[in-house]
Amino acid sequence: MYWVDGTNPEAMEASIAAIASADEDARAVGIEAHSTSVLPWLASREQNWLMIFDGADGGYEEVEAFTPAGKRGNILISTRNSDMQ
């Protein structure tokens, strides 16, 4: 499970970059601490994963920039933005 501070793009970048050093598998394969490295790595994983965007009130466009491609993982978004349904 990966928790992402969704309050703004900078916080999302920092949270996703932190996965590179916090996840044992990411460290083992040398993933760099940046979303451009972490997101493709997550998308390519064979295991299921859960990413929680907490407090993503800025809108779906902000969150979408930080979601991995693919069909393996699950994404949960908490928001007070009623436009995000």
C-alpha positions in Angstrom: 0.0 0.0 0.0 1.3 3.4 -0.9 0.0 6.6 0.7 0.2 9.8 -1.3 -0.3 13.3 0.1 -2.7 14.6 -2.5 -2.9 18.2 -1.4 -1.0 19.6 -4.4 1.3 18.4 -7.2 4.5 19.0 -5.2 3.3 16.9 -2.3 2.2 14.1 -4.7 5.6 14.2 -6.4 7.4 14.0 -3.0 5.2 11.2 -1.8 5.7 9.1 -4.9 9.4 9.8 -5.0 9.6 8.5 -1.4 8.3 5.1 -2.6 11.7 4.6 -4.2 13.5 4.5 -0.9 10.6 3.1 1.3 9.8 0.0 -0.8 12.2 -2.8 -0.5 11.6 -4.1 -4.1 12.1 -0.6 -5.5 15.4 -0.3 -3.7 16.5 -3.7 -4.9 16.2 -2.7 -8.5 17.6 0.8 -8.1 14.4 2.9 -8.8 15.3 6.6 -8.8 13.5 8.9 -6.4 11.3 10.6 -8.9 7.8 10.0 -10.2 9.1 9.4 -13.7 10.9 6.3 -12.4 8.5 5.1 -9.7 5.3 5.2 -11.8 6.5 3.0 -14.6 8.0 0.6 -12.1 4.7 0.3 -10.3 2.9 -0.2 -13.7 5.2 -3.0 -14.6 4.9 -4.9 -11.3 3.3 -8.3 -11.4 1.8 -7.9 -7.9 -1.3 -6.0 -7.1 -0.8 -2.8 -5.1 -3.0 0.0 -3.6 -2.2 3.7 -3.9 -4.2 6.1 -1.7 -4.3 9.7 -2.7 -5.3 11.5 0.5 -6.8 15.0 0.4 -6.8 15.3 -3.4 -9.0 18.4 -3.5 -7.4 20.0 -6.5 -9.2 17.9 -9.1 -8.8 14.7 -11.1 -6.3 16.3 -13.6 -3.8 16.8 -10.8 -4.1 13.2 -9.6 -4.1 11.7 -13.1 -0.6 13.0 -13.6 0.6 10.8 -10.8 -1.3 7.6 -11.4 0.6 4.6 -12.8 -0.6 3.1 -16.1 -1.6 -0.5 -16.4 -4.2 -2.8 -14.9 -2.5 -4.3 -11.8 -3.0 -1.7 -9.1 -5.9 -0.1 -7.4 -6.3 3.6 -6.6 -8.3 5.2 -3.9 -8.9 9.0 -3.8 -10.1 10.9 -0.8 -11.3 14.4 -1.5 -13.7 17.1 -0.4 -14.0 18.2 -4.0 -17.6 17.3 -5.0 -16.7 17.6 -8.7 -14.6 14.4 -8.4 -17.1 11.6 -8.6 
